[in-house]
Amino acid sequence: MTHRGRRAARGDAVKPIADEEAFNDAAGAAIARVLAAEREACAAVEQARLEVGRIAENARLADRAVAERTERRIRAVAGAFERELAERLAGIEAAAAQIAHPQPVSPTEMASLQRAIRSLAGELIKAPP
């Protein structure tokens, strides 16, 4: 059945195409437009896929940069804490060493200490020195 036969079966609502070649040309042009639109759509989908890949990679890079920056900051804070702790411990150890090994009292210091003790004792008992 030709296109005229198909059209005749539906009625004369559509103007019949002049000849079979024109009908084939119109159908071919319509098919070409559909195929071109399909190629454009496929290209757009591929472009979108590539863009999604770029976005995902940029997000991974940004995530990695944040993680590295956070790690550096944590190490810096921990290092500062460790240095401060070491300084404090060194001070405590130095004080402990002084307490453990008191300096000997000189004879002059001993005499001065004994005078101070006699004076204090005299004041406490209200007796003349």
C-alpha positions as CSV (number, residue, x, y, z in Angstrom):
1,M,0.0,0.0,0.0
2,T,1.4,3.4,-1.0
3,H,1.2,6.5,1.1
4,R,-1.8,7.5,-0.9
5,G,-3.5,4.3,0.0
6,R,-2.8,4.9,3.7
7,R,-4.1,8.4,3.5
8,A,-7.1,7.4,1.6
9,A,-8.0,4.9,4.3
10,R,-8.0,7.6,6.9
11,G,-9.9,10.1,4.8
12,D,-9.0,13.2,2.9
13,A,-8.3,15.3,6.0
14,V,-4.6,15.5,5.1
15,K,-3.5,16.8,1.7
16,P,-1.9,14.0,-0.2
17,I,1.8,14.4,-1.1
18,A,2.3,15.0,-4.8
19,D,4.4,11.9,-5.4
20,E,6.1,9.0,-3.8
21,E,9.6,10.6,-4.1
22,A,8.5,13.7,-2.2
23,F,7.0,11.4,0.5
24,N,10.2,9.5,0.8
25,D,12.2,12.7,0.9
26,A,10.0,14.1,3.7
27,A,10.2,10.8,5.6
28,G,14.0,10.8,5.1
29,A,14.3,14.4,6.4
30,A,12.1,13.6,9.4
31,I,14.3,10.5,10.2
32,A,17.4,12.6,9.7
33,R,16.1,15.2,12.2
34,V,15.3,12.5,14.7
35,L,18.7,10.9,14.3
36,A,20.5,14.3,14.6
37,A,18.5,15.1,17.7
38,E,19.4,11.7,19.1
39,R,23.1,12.3,18.4
40,E,22.8,15.7,20.1
41,A,21.1,14.1,23.1
42,C,23.8,11.4,23.3
43,A,26.5,14.1,23.1
44,A,24.7,16.1,25.9
45,V,24.4,13.0,28.1
46,E,28.1,12.2,27.6
47,Q,29.1,15.9,28.3
48,A,26.9,15.7,31.5
49,R,28.6,12.4,32.5
50,L,32.0,14.0,32.0
51,E,31.0,17.1,34.0
52,V,29.7,14.8,36.8
53,G,33.1,13.0,36.8
54,R,34.9,16.4,37.1
55,I,32.7,17.5,39.9
56,A,33.2,14.3,41.8
57,E,37.0,14.4,41.3
58,N,37.0,18.1,42.5
59,A,35.0,17.0,45.5
60,R,37.5,14.2,46.3
61,L,40.4,16.6,45.9
62,A,38.7,19.2,48.2
63,D,37.9,16.5,50.8
64,R,41.5,15.2,50.7
65,A,42.8,18.8,51.1
66,V,40.6,19.4,54.1
67,A,41.6,16.1,55.7
68,E,45.3,16.9,55.2
69,R,44.9,20.4,56.6
70,T,43.0,19.0,59.6
71,E,45.7,16.4,60.2
72,R,48.5,19.1,60.1
73,R,46.5,21.3,62.6
74,I,46.0,18.3,64.9
75,R,49.7,17.5,64.7
76,A,50.6,21.1,65.4
77,V,48.3,21.3,68.5
78,A,49.5,17.9,69.8
79,G,53.1,19.0,69.3
80,A,52.6,22.3,71.1
81,F,50.9,20.4,74.0
82,E,53.8,17.9,74.1
83,R,56.4,20.7,74.2
84,E,54.5,22.6,77.0
85,L,54.1,19.3,79.0
86,A,57.8,18.6,78.6
87,E,58.7,22.1,79.8
88,R,56.5,21.7,82.9
89,L,57.8,18.2,83.7
90,A,61.4,19.5,83.4
91,G,60.5,22.3,85.9
92,I,58.9,19.8,88.3
93,E,61.9,17.4,88.0
94,A,64.3,20.3,88.6
95,A,62.4,21.3,91.8
96,A,62.3,17.6,92.9
97,A,66.1,17.4,92.4
98,Q,66.6,20.4,94.6
99,I,64.4,19.0,97.3
100,A,66.1,15.7,97.2
101,H,69.5,17.2,97.5
102,P,69.4,20.2,99.7
103,Q,72.4,22.5,99.8
104,P,74.4,22.2,103.0
105,V,74.0,25.1,105.5
106,S,77.2,27.2,106.0
107,P,78.4,27.9,109.5
108,T,77.4,31.5,109.1
109,E,73.9,30.6,108.1
110,M,73.7,28.1,111.0
111,A,74.7,30.8,113.5
112,S,72.2,33.2,112.0
113,L,69.5,30.6,112.2
114,Q,70.3,29.8,115.8
115,R,70.1,33.5,116.8
116,A,66.7,33.8,115.1
117,I,65.4,30.7,116.9
118,R,66.6,32.1,120.3
119,S,65.0,35.4,119.6
120,L,61.7,33.8,118.5
121,A,61.7,31.5,121.6
122,G,62.4,34.5,123.8
123,E,59.5,36.4,122.3
124,L,57.2,33.5,122.7
125,I,58.0,33.0,126.4
126,K,58.4,36.8,127.0
127,A,61.9,36.4,128.6
128,P,64.7,38.7,127.9
129,P,67.4,37.3,125.6
